[in-house]
Amino acid sequence: MRIYFLGIAGTAMGNAALLLRAAGHEVSGADQGVYPPMSEVLAAAGIRFFEGYDAARLAQHAPDLVVVGNAMSRGNPEVEWLLETRAIPFRSLPGILHDHVLSRRRNIVVAGTHGKTTTTSLTAFLLRANGRDPGFLIGGVPLDPPVGTFLGTEVDPFVIEGDEYDSAFFDKRSKFIHYAPHVAVLNNLEFDHADIFRDLADIQRTFSHLLRIVPRNGFVVWNADDANLGALMPVSWTRMVAVSADPARADAATRIDEFREGPEGVSFRLSWQGRPWGEVRWALPGFFNARNAAMAATAAGLALFPNDPTRLDLSALAQFRGVRRRQEILVNRPDLVVIEDFGHHPTAIRETVHSLRARFPGRVITAAFEPRSNTARTKVLQAGFLDALAEADRVILGAVNRADKLGADQRFDTAEVAATLRGRGRDAHASASAAEALATLERVAAVATVAAPQLVVFFSNGSFDGIIGRFAAAVR
């Protein structure tokens, strides 16, 4: 089949294009800008792509099917041509993945507000380390496995990151509804994506829809320490497997015990139904990653060995290197450490700072935060961000992304947050531009000494207007 991707340069769209190319389809596409490394990866796979959108070109190209990315909207010339002529059938990205990949596989769908990318990577990594050939589609850039997308063999599971965001402008269902879960992994649940969900109950509703399509011979692996998920439980039509760190939870099948974190690394133990499963010692920070590992191990183990998941060997976890931009150390000097993190939700920021305190004791922690995501740039979670950032010693706030698109009553107020943080005894700065934030960071680096070591952590789901790389290069 000749499949054309409308918006091919996005991470998810590009990886899906590579997946369908590996499945034997002829794949092409267009985007407003196709730059390295995606342009190089697509070209190496034999995927033709066009710069910009042109309805006449699409008509002449005449693919069998068009995949419409969820960044596309009405007004795009190719979208309008598709709707007017109905000359070529079109599908959302999740829909095409279901039809051409997932409908034939036993799928492990990893969902949750936090940790999806790392848990998806961990699950695929453990399956491969145990001699299997799983398929996978990972939303970020993993170090392990060494690629973000792989078709694998049909007899082995397919692991996919289950995003709750909507599928396309014409399909407002969450993406994960299309993913035909055999094992659904529910890491956690909080309010996010304020641009498409009204409130927490609205997000809980879409997660309940995911639960409804897990078959009776499948599993729901869920974080039993999360009250928002607990409100959706139990369900009667499939097998429920609880994961917990709470010794008082008698219903927990997988338990996380003896978690410790310090400068030397992290260690913890996993057990299954009261029996020891394995001890993990690794470099990944934070209890949140220990939980990610427990969720991944349980899902992978049940997918391979439904009656005894402890047959899954966990020893490879010691070598797992994680995912880029998840607590990634860019500079590590005795006087100055620089870390990049994808955190763009209050809970993620708070837990990361707690972990950094344990890993780098005695350092002054500067949190540089860019309000960039569709939720972070609004006031919806401003109070939560304020409390989370107060865990740091110093806070540098970047300018609100696309601030002109929001009214003053809706927009994250960096000046107000900085003033409140100063009232709590924190050194806080609200920057009018990325250049101003960079200048403040350079002053932080200038006072770093071995006697007074500093740590700078960037929180953004974007590039912070390029200053992350520039700062790291300047001080490296």
LUMBADREN-893672 format. One record per residue (C-alpha): residue in one letter; x, y, z. Coordinates in steps of 0.5 Angstrom, whole numbers, plus 500, padded with zeros to 3 digits. Layout:
<lumvo aa="A" x="X" y="Y" z="Z"/>
...
***
This chain:
<lumvo aa="M" x="500" y="500" z="500"/>
<lumvo aa="R" x="502" y="507" z="499"/>
<lumvo aa="I" x="501" y="511" z="505"/>
<lumvo aa="Y" x="502" y="519" z="506"/>
<lumvo aa="F" x="504" y="522" z="512"/>
<lumvo aa="L" x="501" y="529" z="513"/>
<lumvo aa="G" x="506" y="532" z="518"/>
<lumvo aa="I" x="511" y="527" z="518"/>
<lumvo aa="A" x="517" y="531" z="521"/>
<lumvo aa="G" x="514" y="530" z="528"/>
<lumvo aa="T" x="517" y="525" z="533"/>
<lumvo aa="A" x="511" y="520" z="533"/>
<lumvo aa="M" x="509" y="521" z="526"/>
<lumvo aa="G" x="516" y="520" z="524"/>
<lumvo aa="N" x="517" y="514" z="528"/>
<lumvo aa="A" x="510" y="511" z="525"/>
<lumvo aa="A" x="512" y="512" z="518"/>
<lumvo aa="L" x="519" y="508" z="520"/>
<lumvo aa="L" x="515" y="503" z="523"/>
<lumvo aa="L" x="510" y="502" z="517"/>
<lumvo aa="R" x="516" y="502" z="512"/>
<lumvo aa="A" x="519" y="497" z="516"/>
<lumvo aa="A" x="512" y="493" z="515"/>
<lumvo aa="G" x="513" y="493" z="507"/>
<lumvo aa="H" x="509" y="499" z="505"/>
<lumvo aa="E" x="511" y="505" z="501"/>
<lumvo aa="V" x="511" y="511" z="505"/>
<lumvo aa="S" x="512" y="518" z="504"/>
<lumvo aa="G" x="509" y="525" z="507"/>
<lumvo aa="A" x="510" y="532" z="508"/>
<lumvo aa="D" x="511" y="537" z="513"/>
<lumvo aa="Q" x="512" y="545" z="514"/>
<lumvo aa="G" x="519" y="543" z="516"/>
<lumvo aa="V" x="523" y="537" z="516"/>
<lumvo aa="Y" x="530" y="538" z="519"/>
<lumvo aa="P" x="536" y="533" z="522"/>
<lumvo aa="P" x="536" y="528" z="525"/>
<lumvo aa="M" x="529" y="526" z="523"/>
<lumvo aa="S" x="530" y="528" z="515"/>
<lumvo aa="E" x="536" y="524" z="515"/>
<lumvo aa="V" x="533" y="518" z="519"/>
<lumvo aa="L" x="527" y="518" z="514"/>
<lumvo aa="A" x="531" y="519" z="508"/>
<lumvo aa="A" x="536" y="513" z="510"/>
<lumvo aa="A" x="529" y="509" z="510"/>
<lumvo aa="G" x="528" y="510" z="503"/>
<lumvo aa="I" x="522" y="515" z="505"/>
<lumvo aa="R" x="520" y="521" z="501"/>
<lumvo aa="F" x="518" y="527" z="504"/>
<lumvo aa="F" x="516" y="534" z="501"/>
<lumvo aa="E" x="517" y="541" z="504"/>
<lumvo aa="G" x="510" y="545" z="506"/>
<lumvo aa="Y" x="503" y="543" z="504"/>
<lumvo aa="D" x="501" y="543" z="497"/>
<lumvo aa="A" x="494" y="540" z="495"/>
<lumvo aa="A" x="495" y="540" z="487"/>
<lumvo aa="R" x="502" y="536" z="489"/>
<lumvo aa="L" x="498" y="531" z="494"/>
<lumvo aa="A" x="493" y="530" z="488"/>
<lumvo aa="Q" x="498" y="528" z="483"/>
<lumvo aa="H" x="502" y="524" z="488"/>
<lumvo aa="A" x="495" y="520" z="489"/>
<lumvo aa="P" x="497" y="515" z="495"/>
<lumvo aa="D" x="492" y="510" z="497"/>
<lumvo aa="L" x="491" y="513" z="504"/>
<lumvo aa="V" x="493" y="519" z="508"/>
<lumvo aa="V" x="495" y="519" z="515"/>
<lumvo aa="V" x="493" y="526" z="518"/>
<lumvo aa="G" x="497" y="528" z="525"/>
<lumvo aa="N" x="494" y="531" z="531"/>
<lumvo aa="A" x="498" y="537" z="529"/>
<lumvo aa="M" x="494" y="538" z="523"/>
<lumvo aa="S" x="487" y="543" z="523"/>
<lumvo aa="R" x="482" y="546" z="518"/>
<lumvo aa="G" x="485" y="551" z="514"/>
<lumvo aa="N" x="491" y="546" z="512"/>
<lumvo aa="P" x="491" y="546" z="504"/>
<lumvo aa="E" x="492" y="539" z="504"/>
<lumvo aa="V" x="487" y="537" z="509"/>
<lumvo aa="E" x="482" y="542" z="506"/>
<lumvo aa="W" x="483" y="538" z="499"/>
<lumvo aa="L" x="482" y="531" z="503"/>
<lumvo aa="L" x="475" y="534" z="506"/>
<lumvo aa="E" x="473" y="537" z="499"/>
<lumvo aa="T" x="474" y="531" z="494"/>
<lumvo aa="R" x="474" y="525" z="499"/>
<lumvo aa="A" x="479" y="522" z="493"/>
<lumvo aa="I" x="483" y="519" z="498"/>
<lumvo aa="P" x="481" y="516" z="505"/>
<lumvo aa="F" x="485" y="518" z="511"/>
<lumvo aa="R" x="486" y="516" z="518"/>
<lumvo aa="S" x="489" y="519" z="524"/>
<lumvo aa="L" x="496" y="516" z="527"/>
<lumvo aa="P" x="493" y="512" z="532"/>
<lumvo aa="G" x="488" y="509" z="527"/>
<lumvo aa="I" x="493" y="507" z="522"/>
<lumvo aa="L" x="497" y="504" z="528"/>
<lumvo aa="H" x="491" y="500" z="530"/>
<lumvo aa="D" x="489" y="497" z="523"/>
<lumvo aa="H" x="496" y="496" z="520"/>
<lumvo aa="V" x="500" y="494" z="526"/>
<lumvo aa="L" x="497" y="493" z="533"/>
<lumvo aa="S" x="490" y="489" z="531"/>
<lumvo aa="R" x="495" y="483" z="530"/>
<lumvo aa="R" x="499" y="483" z="536"/>
<lumvo aa="R" x="499" y="482" z="544"/>
<lumvo aa="N" x="500" y="489" z="546"/>
<lumvo aa="I" x="502" y="492" z="552"/>
<lumvo aa="V" x="500" y="500" z="552"/>
<lumvo aa="V" x="503" y="504" z="557"/>
<lumvo aa="A" x="499" y="510" z="560"/>
<lumvo aa="G" x="499" y="515" z="565"/>
<lumvo aa="T" x="500" y="522" z="567"/>
<lumvo aa="H" x="508" y="521" z="568"/>
<lumvo aa="G" x="513" y="516" z="566"/>
<lumvo aa="K" x="510" y="513" z="560"/>
<lumvo aa="T" x="516" y="514" z="556"/>
<lumvo aa="T" x="521" y="511" z="561"/>
<lumvo aa="T" x="516" y="505" z="562"/>
<lumvo aa="T" x="515" y="504" z="555"/>
<lumvo aa="S" x="523" y="504" z="554"/>
<lumvo aa="L" x="524" y="499" z="560"/>
<lumvo aa="T" x="518" y="494" z="558"/>
<lumvo aa="A" x="521" y="493" z="551"/>
<lumvo aa="F" x="528" y="493" z="554"/>
<lumvo aa="L" x="527" y="488" z="559"/>
<lumvo aa="L" x="523" y="483" z="553"/>
<lumvo aa="R" x="529" y="484" z="549"/>
<lumvo aa="A" x="534" y="482" z="555"/>
<lumvo aa="N" x="530" y="476" z="556"/>
<lumvo aa="G" x="531" y="474" z="549"/>
<lumvo aa="R" x="525" y="476" z="546"/>
<lumvo aa="D" x="524" y="480" z="539"/>
<lumvo aa="P" x="518" y="485" z="541"/>
<lumvo aa="G" x="516" y="491" z="537"/>
<lumvo aa="F" x="515" y="498" z="540"/>
<lumvo aa="L" x="514" y="505" z="539"/>
<lumvo aa="I" x="517" y="510" z="544"/>
<lumvo aa="G" x="515" y="517" z="544"/>
<lumvo aa="G" x="522" y="520" z="546"/>
<lumvo aa="V" x="529" y="518" z="544"/>
<lumvo aa="P" x="531" y="512" z="549"/>
<lumvo aa="L" x="538" y="510" z="550"/>
<lumvo aa="D" x="536" y="503" z="551"/>
<lumvo aa="P" x="533" y="500" z="547"/>
<lumvo aa="P" x="538" y="504" z="542"/>
<lumvo aa="V" x="532" y="506" z="537"/>
<lumvo aa="G" x="525" y="509" z="538"/>
<lumvo aa="T" x="521" y="504" z="534"/>
<lumvo aa="F" x="522" y="497" z="532"/>
<lumvo aa="L" x="517" y="492" z="528"/>
<lumvo aa="G" x="519" y="486" z="532"/>
<lumvo aa="T" x="516" y="479" z="531"/>
<lumvo aa="E" x="508" y="478" z="531"/>
<lumvo aa="V" x="509" y="472" z="536"/>
<lumvo aa="D" x="512" y="477" z="541"/>
<lumvo aa="P" x="508" y="483" z="544"/>
<lumvo aa="F" x="508" y="490" z="542"/>
<lumvo aa="V" x="510" y="495" z="547"/>
<lumvo aa="I" x="507" y="502" z="545"/>
<lumvo aa="E" x="506" y="509" z="549"/>
<lumvo aa="G" x="499" y="510" z="551"/>
<lumvo aa="D" x="498" y="518" z="550"/>
<lumvo aa="E" x="491" y="520" z="553"/>
<lumvo aa="Y" x="491" y="526" z="548"/>
<lumvo aa="D" x="486" y="526" z="542"/>
<lumvo aa="S" x="488" y="523" z="536"/>
<lumvo aa="A" x="486" y="528" z="530"/>
<lumvo aa="F" x="482" y="534" z="529"/>
<lumvo aa="F" x="476" y="529" z="527"/>
<lumvo aa="D" x="477" y="524" z="532"/>
<lumvo aa="K" x="477" y="527" z="539"/>
<lumvo aa="R" x="478" y="520" z="543"/>
<lumvo aa="S" x="484" y="519" z="546"/>
<lumvo aa="K" x="490" y="516" z="542"/>
<lumvo aa="F" x="490" y="510" z="547"/>
<lumvo aa="I" x="483" y="508" z="545"/>
<lumvo aa="H" x="486" y="505" z="538"/>
<lumvo aa="Y" x="491" y="501" z="541"/>
<lumvo aa="A" x="488" y="494" z="543"/>
<lumvo aa="P" x="491" y="493" z="550"/>
<lumvo aa="H" x="492" y="486" z="552"/>
<lumvo aa="V" x="496" y="489" z="558"/>
<lumvo aa="A" x="494" y="496" z="560"/>
<lumvo aa="V" x="499" y="499" z="565"/>
<lumvo aa="L" x="497" y="505" z="569"/>
<lumvo aa="N" x="502" y="509" z="572"/>
<lumvo aa="N" x="499" y="514" z="575"/>
<lumvo aa="L" x="493" y="520" z="574"/>
<lumvo aa="E" x="493" y="527" z="575"/>
<lumvo aa="F" x="490" y="533" z="571"/>
<lumvo aa="D" x="494" y="535" z="565"/>
<lumvo aa="H" x="492" y="537" z="558"/>
<lumvo aa="A" x="487" y="543" z="560"/>
<lumvo aa="D" x="487" y="545" z="553"/>
<lumvo aa="I" x="482" y="538" z="551"/>
<lumvo aa="F" x="480" y="536" z="558"/>
<lumvo aa="R" x="475" y="540" z="563"/>
<lumvo aa="D" x="478" y="537" z="569"/>
<lumvo aa="L" x="480" y="531" z="573"/>
<lumvo aa="A" x="474" y="527" z="572"/>
<lumvo aa="D" x="474" y="528" z="565"/>
<lumvo aa="I" x="481" y="525" z="564"/>
<lumvo aa="Q" x="479" y="519" z="569"/>
<lumvo aa="R" x="473" y="518" z="564"/>
<lumvo aa="T" x="478" y="517" z="558"/>
<lumvo aa="F" x="482" y="512" z="562"/>
<lumvo aa="S" x="476" y="508" z="564"/>
<lumvo aa="H" x="474" y="507" z="557"/>
<lumvo aa="L" x="481" y="504" z="556"/>
<lumvo aa="L" x="480" y="499" z="562"/>
<lumvo aa="R" x="473" y="497" z="558"/>
<lumvo aa="I" x="477" y="495" z="552"/>
<lumvo aa="V" x="482" y="490" z="556"/>
<lumvo aa="P" x="480" y="483" z="554"/>
<lumvo aa="R" x="478" y="478" z="560"/>
<lumvo aa="N" x="485" y="474" z="558"/>
<lumvo aa="G" x="489" y="480" z="559"/>
<lumvo aa="F" x="491" y="484" z="565"/>
<lumvo aa="V" x="491" y="491" z="568"/>
<lumvo aa="V" x="497" y="493" z="571"/>
<lumvo aa="W" x="496" y="499" z="576"/>
<lumvo aa="N" x="499" y="503" z="581"/>
<lumvo aa="A" x="495" y="502" z="587"/>
<lumvo aa="D" x="498" y="508" z="591"/>
<lumvo aa="D" x="495" y="513" z="586"/>
<lumvo aa="A" x="488" y="515" z="589"/>
<lumvo aa="N" x="486" y="518" z="582"/>
<lumvo aa="L" x="487" y="511" z="579"/>
<lumvo aa="G" x="484" y="507" z="585"/>
<lumvo aa="A" x="477" y="511" z="584"/>
<lumvo aa="L" x="477" y="507" z="577"/>
<lumvo aa="M" x="478" y="500" z="581"/>
<lumvo aa="P" x="476" y="495" z="581"/>
<lumvo aa="V" x="474" y="492" z="574"/>
<lumvo aa="S" x="470" y="485" z="574"/>
<lumvo aa="W" x="472" y="483" z="566"/>
<lumvo aa="T" x="479" y="482" z="566"/>
<lumvo aa="R" x="485" y="481" z="571"/>
<lumvo aa="M" x="487" y="486" z="576"/>
<lumvo aa="V" x="495" y="487" z="578"/>
<lumvo aa="A" x="496" y="492" z="583"/>
<lumvo aa="V" x="503" y="495" z="584"/>
<lumvo aa="S" x="505" y="498" z="591"/>
<lumvo aa="A" x="510" y="501" z="596"/>
<lumvo aa="D" x="505" y="501" z="601"/>
<lumvo aa="P" x="506" y="495" z="606"/>
<lumvo aa="A" x="499" y="496" z="608"/>
<lumvo aa="R" x="496" y="494" z="602"/>
<lumvo aa="A" x="495" y="487" z="602"/>
<lumvo aa="D" x="492" y="487" z="595"/>
<lumvo aa="A" x="499" y="489" z="592"/>
<lumvo aa="A" x="502" y="483" z="587"/>
<lumvo aa="T" x="508" y="487" z="586"/>
<lumvo aa="R" x="511" y="490" z="592"/>
<lumvo aa="I" x="517" y="495" z="592"/>
<lumvo aa="D" x="521" y="495" z="598"/>
<lumvo aa="E" x="527" y="498" z="601"/>
<lumvo aa="F" x="528" y="504" z="596"/>
<lumvo aa="R" x="535" y="507" z="598"/>
<lumvo aa="E" x="538" y="513" z="594"/>
<lumvo aa="G" x="544" y="517" z="595"/>
<lumvo aa="P" x="551" y="519" z="591"/>
<lumvo aa="E" x="553" y="512" z="589"/>
<lumvo aa="G" x="546" y="511" z="586"/>
<lumvo aa="V" x="539" y="507" z="587"/>
<lumvo aa="S" x="537" y="500" z="590"/>
<lumvo aa="F" x="531" y="497" z="591"/>
<lumvo aa="R" x="527" y="490" z="592"/>
<lumvo aa="L" x="521" y="487" z="588"/>
<lumvo aa="S" x="517" y="482" z="590"/>
<lumvo aa="W" x="511" y="478" z="587"/>
<lumvo aa="Q" x="506" y="475" z="591"/>
<lumvo aa="G" x="510" y="476" z="597"/>
<lumvo aa="R" x="516" y="472" z="594"/>
<lumvo aa="P" x="523" y="475" z="592"/>
<lumvo aa="W" x="523" y="477" z="585"/>
<lumvo aa="G" x="530" y="481" z="584"/>
<lumvo aa="E" x="534" y="486" z="587"/>
<lumvo aa="V" x="536" y="492" z="583"/>
<lumvo aa="R" x="542" y="497" z="583"/>
<lumvo aa="W" x="542" y="502" z="578"/>
<lumvo aa="A" x="544" y="509" z="576"/>
<lumvo aa="L" x="537" y="512" z="574"/>
<lumvo aa="P" x="534" y="517" z="579"/>
<lumvo aa="G" x="528" y="517" z="584"/>
<lumvo aa="F" x="523" y="513" z="587"/>
<lumvo aa="F" x="519" y="515" z="581"/>
<lumvo aa="N" x="524" y="511" z="576"/>
<lumvo aa="A" x="523" y="505" z="581"/>
<lumvo aa="R" x="516" y="505" z="580"/>
<lumvo aa="N" x="517" y="505" z="573"/>
<lumvo aa="A" x="521" y="499" z="573"/>
<lumvo aa="A" x="516" y="495" z="577"/>
<lumvo aa="M" x="510" y="497" z="573"/>
<lumvo aa="A" x="515" y="495" z="567"/>
<lumvo aa="A" x="517" y="488" z="570"/>
<lumvo aa="T" x="510" y="486" z="572"/>
<lumvo aa="A" x="507" y="488" z="565"/>
<lumvo aa="A" x="513" y="484" z="561"/>
<lumvo aa="G" x="513" y="478" z="566"/>
<lumvo aa="L" x="505" y="477" z="565"/>
<lumvo aa="A" x="506" y="478" z="558"/>
<lumvo aa="L" x="511" y="472" z="557"/>
<lumvo aa="F" x="509" y="468" z="563"/>
<lumvo aa="P" x="502" y="470" z="565"/>
<lumvo aa="N" x="502" y="464" z="571"/>
<lumvo aa="D" x="509" y="466" z="574"/>
<lumvo aa="P" x="512" y="473" z="572"/>
<lumvo aa="T" x="518" y="472" z="576"/>
<lumvo aa="R" x="521" y="468" z="571"/>
<lumvo aa="L" x="522" y="474" z="567"/>
<lumvo aa="D" x="530" y="476" z="569"/>
<lumvo aa="L" x="531" y="483" z="572"/>
<lumvo aa="S" x="538" y="483" z="572"/>
<lumvo aa="A" x="539" y="487" z="566"/>
<lumvo aa="L" x="536" y="493" z="569"/>
<lumvo aa="A" x="543" y="494" z="572"/>
<lumvo aa="Q" x="545" y="496" z="565"/>
<lumvo aa="F" x="539" y="500" z="563"/>
<lumvo aa="R" x="541" y="508" z="561"/>
<lumvo aa="G" x="534" y="511" z="561"/>
<lumvo aa="V" x="531" y="516" z="556"/>
<lumvo aa="R" x="534" y="523" z="553"/>
<lumvo aa="R" x="532" y="529" z="557"/>
<lumvo aa="R" x="530" y="525" z="563"/>
<lumvo aa="Q" x="534" y="527" z="568"/>
<lumvo aa="E" x="540" y="527" z="563"/>
<lumvo aa="I" x="546" y="530" z="566"/>
<lumvo aa="L" x="549" y="535" z="561"/>
<lumvo aa="V" x="555" y="537" z="565"/>
<lumvo aa="N" x="558" y="534" z="571"/>
<lumvo aa="R" x="564" y="538" z="575"/>
<lumvo aa="P" x="566" y="538" z="582"/>
<lumvo aa="D" x="563" y="545" z="582"/>
<lumvo aa="L" x="557" y="545" z="577"/>
<lumvo aa="V" x="552" y="540" z="575"/>
<lumvo aa="V" x="548" y="541" z="569"/>
<lumvo aa="I" x="541" y="537" z="568"/>
<lumvo aa="E" x="536" y="537" z="563"/>
<lumvo aa="D" x="529" y="534" z="564"/>
<lumvo aa="F" x="523" y="534" z="560"/>
<lumvo aa="G" x="519" y="536" z="567"/>
<lumvo aa="H" x="513" y="540" z="565"/>
<lumvo aa="H" x="508" y="538" z="571"/>
<lumvo aa="P" x="508" y="540" z="578"/>
<lumvo aa="T" x="509" y="533" z="581"/>
<lumvo aa="A" x="514" y="531" z="576"/>
<lumvo aa="I" x="518" y="537" z="578"/>
<lumvo aa="R" x="517" y="536" z="585"/>
<lumvo aa="E" x="520" y="529" z="585"/>
<lumvo aa="T" x="526" y="530" z="581"/>
<lumvo aa="V" x="528" y="536" z="585"/>
<lumvo aa="H" x="527" y="531" z="591"/>
<lumvo aa="S" x="531" y="526" z="588"/>
<lumvo aa="L" x="537" y="531" z="586"/>
<lumvo aa="R" x="537" y="533" z="593"/>
<lumvo aa="A" x="539" y="525" z="595"/>
<lumvo aa="R" x="544" y="524" z="589"/>
<lumvo aa="F" x="547" y="531" z="590"/>
<lumvo aa="P" x="547" y="533" z="597"/>
<lumvo aa="G" x="550" y="539" z="599"/>
<lumvo aa="R" x="549" y="543" z="592"/>
<lumvo aa="V" x="545" y="549" z="591"/>
<lumvo aa="I" x="540" y="547" z="586"/>
<lumvo aa="T" x="537" y="552" z="581"/>
<lumvo aa="A" x="531" y="550" z="577"/>
<lumvo aa="A" x="530" y="554" z="571"/>
<lumvo aa="F" x="523" y="553" z="568"/>
<lumvo aa="E" x="520" y="554" z="562"/>
<lumvo aa="P" x="512" y="555" z="562"/>
<lumvo aa="R" x="511" y="552" z="555"/>
<lumvo aa="S" x="506" y="546" z="555"/>
<lumvo aa="N" x="499" y="548" z="553"/>
<lumvo aa="T" x="497" y="547" z="561"/>
<lumvo aa="A" x="504" y="550" z="564"/>
<lumvo aa="R" x="503" y="556" z="560"/>
<lumvo aa="T" x="496" y="557" z="563"/>
<lumvo aa="K" x="494" y="559" z="571"/>
<lumvo aa="V" x="491" y="552" z="571"/>
<lumvo aa="L" x="497" y="549" z="575"/>
<lumvo aa="Q" x="500" y="555" z="577"/>
<lumvo aa="A" x="499" y="554" z="585"/>
<lumvo aa="G" x="502" y="547" z="584"/>
<lumvo aa="F" x="508" y="549" z="580"/>
<lumvo aa="L" x="510" y="555" z="585"/>
<lumvo aa="D" x="510" y="549" z="591"/>
<lumvo aa="A" x="514" y="545" z="586"/>
<lumvo aa="L" x="519" y="550" z="585"/>
<lumvo aa="A" x="520" y="552" z="592"/>
<lumvo aa="E" x="523" y="545" z="593"/>
<lumvo aa="A" x="529" y="549" z="589"/>
<lumvo aa="D" x="534" y="554" z="593"/>
<lumvo aa="R" x="534" y="558" z="587"/>
<lumvo aa="V" x="528" y="559" z="581"/>
<lumvo aa="I" x="529" y="562" z="574"/>
<lumvo aa="L" x="523" y="563" z="570"/>
<lumvo aa="G" x="523" y="563" z="563"/>
<lumvo aa="A" x="518" y="567" z="559"/>
<lumvo aa="V" x="511" y="564" z="557"/>
<lumvo aa="N" x="511" y="560" z="551"/>
<lumvo aa="R" x="506" y="564" z="546"/>
<lumvo aa="A" x="504" y="568" z="551"/>
<lumvo aa="D" x="500" y="573" z="546"/>
<lumvo aa="K" x="495" y="567" z="545"/>
<lumvo aa="L" x="493" y="568" z="552"/>
<lumvo aa="G" x="490" y="573" z="556"/>
<lumvo aa="A" x="493" y="576" z="562"/>
<lumvo aa="D" x="487" y="573" z="566"/>
<lumvo aa="Q" x="489" y="566" z="563"/>
<lumvo aa="R" x="497" y="566" z="563"/>
<lumvo aa="F" x="502" y="563" z="567"/>
<lumvo aa="D" x="504" y="569" z="571"/>
<lumvo aa="T" x="512" y="569" z="572"/>
<lumvo aa="A" x="512" y="575" z="576"/>
<lumvo aa="E" x="507" y="573" z="581"/>
<lumvo aa="V" x="510" y="566" z="582"/>
<lumvo aa="A" x="517" y="569" z="583"/>
<lumvo aa="A" x="515" y="574" z="588"/>
<lumvo aa="T" x="511" y="569" z="592"/>
<lumvo aa="L" x="518" y="565" z="592"/>
<lumvo aa="R" x="522" y="570" z="594"/>
<lumvo aa="G" x="517" y="571" z="600"/>
<lumvo aa="R" x="518" y="564" z="602"/>
<lumvo aa="G" x="526" y="565" z="602"/>
<lumvo aa="R" x="528" y="563" z="595"/>
<lumvo aa="D" x="532" y="567" z="590"/>
<lumvo aa="A" x="527" y="567" z="584"/>
<lumvo aa="H" x="528" y="571" z="578"/>
<lumvo aa="A" x="522" y="572" z="572"/>
<lumvo aa="S" x="526" y="573" z="565"/>
<lumvo aa="A" x="522" y="577" z="560"/>
<lumvo aa="S" x="526" y="573" z="555"/>
<lumvo aa="A" x="531" y="567" z="554"/>
<lumvo aa="A" x="537" y="571" z="553"/>
<lumvo aa="E" x="535" y="574" z="560"/>
<lumvo aa="A" x="535" y="567" z="563"/>
<lumvo aa="L" x="541" y="565" z="560"/>
<lumvo aa="A" x="545" y="571" z="563"/>
<lumvo aa="T" x="542" y="570" z="570"/>
<lumvo aa="L" x="544" y="562" z="569"/>
<lumvo aa="E" x="551" y="565" z="567"/>
<lumvo aa="R" x="552" y="569" z="574"/>
<lumvo aa="V" x="550" y="562" z="577"/>
<lumvo aa="A" x="555" y="559" z="574"/>
<lumvo aa="A" x="560" y="564" z="575"/>
<lumvo aa="V" x="559" y="563" z="583"/>
<lumvo aa="A" x="560" y="556" z="583"/>
<lumvo aa="T" x="566" y="553" z="587"/>
<lumvo aa="V" x="568" y="546" z="590"/>
<lumvo aa="A" x="567" y="549" z="596"/>
<lumvo aa="A" x="560" y="552" z="594"/>
<lumvo aa="P" x="558" y="547" z="589"/>
<lumvo aa="Q" x="552" y="549" z="584"/>
<lumvo aa="L" x="547" y="544" z="581"/>
<lumvo aa="V" x="542" y="547" z="575"/>
<lumvo aa="V" x="536" y="543" z="572"/>
<lumvo aa="F" x="532" y="545" z="566"/>
<lumvo aa="F" x="525" y="543" z="566"/>
<lumvo aa="S" x="522" y="544" z="559"/>
<lumvo aa="N" x="518" y="540" z="554"/>
<lumvo aa="G" x="522" y="544" z="549"/>
<lumvo aa="S" x="529" y="547" z="548"/>
<lumvo aa="F" x="528" y="553" z="552"/>
<lumvo aa="D" x="529" y="557" z="546"/>
<lumvo aa="G" x="536" y="554" z="545"/>
<lumvo aa="I" x="539" y="556" z="552"/>
<lumvo aa="I" x="540" y="549" z="555"/>
<lumvo aa="G" x="545" y="547" z="549"/>
<lumvo aa="R" x="548" y="554" z="549"/>
<lumvo aa="F" x="549" y="554" z="557"/>
<lumvo aa="A" x="551" y="547" z="557"/>
<lumvo aa="A" x="556" y="548" z="552"/>
<lumvo aa="A" x="559" y="554" z="555"/>
<lumvo aa="V" x="560" y="551" z="562"/>
<lumvo aa="R" x="562" y="544" z="559"/>
***
